[in-house]
Amino acid sequence: MTRNLLLILLLPFLMVSSVLPQTAPVKVKVAAVQFRSSFDVAENRRRIVETLERLAEQGVNVAAFPECALTGYPIDVMSAGAEEVTAAEEEIRQTCRHRKIAAVVGSIYRVNGRTYDTAVVFDSRGELVERYGKVMLAGEKWATPGNHIAFFELEGVPSTVIICHDERYPELVRLPALCGARVVYYISCESGMVEEGKLAPYRAQLMARAVENTVYIVAANAPGNVKDNTGSHGQSRIILDDGNILKEASFYGDDILIESLEINLKPDRLSRPLEGAMADWWRQGINWIMANRARKLD
């Protein structure tokens, strides 16, 4: 076979390989669970487990539940005890392992006389991959601010998680994104319907975090209570990495949003902050995140 003939035969394969991405997209089926909690940990745990079992049957890979989904969200006093929360988290962990589904669940963590408002993250093997403490508190008198910014891998995708008021601080998303995070799990119990003026900014902030960092956002918020407009205001959402809202829940319903995402792990745009006048400043933040990655709450 001559050299020219060999090139002709190989040309179609060479052309295909030249247009394929270097890293194939990762497919992840996610769920944003708009979950209505009570202050009964056992009841919340039972419903979270049942929800995970149903979602696993539907092929969901990762399910996100709102801030304090396991305990209920108070401003003044957190009544849930450490032992009952630990036992409930263990049952959720076992469910993730047996059903092969990952979960991001709003919980609390008590240690050394402190209480943290947390997101606990279990992968589909039932491994604890992150326990993040809310860094920017919103007046919770019972809570201590967290001590690190989350960056972890979940179901093959570098990810981060933020909690409610954290969304107002862009660096809590930008820094993990510079480290490679492609999905942001946002769990919240935002202000209620009586503070209607906050609803549009809540949406705008998350859309901005998505488009400015080229990240997907899976946002699980608590619903409002239709009788008296207490609680939160719902509108859980899934946001594409271009900032557009793919799906959004109702104000009052116990809705579950499910979507299959194809995630490119290596977007090009985020190289720009590491160039120019602010490059060293951003690198200092990246180094701090990596040095404190998976730091324990203490």
KADA-V847768 format. One record per helix or strand of 3 or more residues. SS is the DSSP state (H for helix, E for strand). FROM is the first residue (numbers start at 1). TO is the last residue. If there is no record, write none. Layout:
# KADA-V847768
<<SS;FROM;TO> <SS;FROM;TO>>
This chain:
# KADA-V847768
<<H;3;19> <E;26;33> <H;41;57> <E;62;65> <H;82;99> <E;102;111> <E;114;122> <E;128;133> <E;152;154> <E;157;163> <H;164;168> <H;171;179> <E;183;188> <H;196;213> <E;216;221> <E;237;239> <E;245;248> <E;256;263> <H;269;274> <H;279;291>>
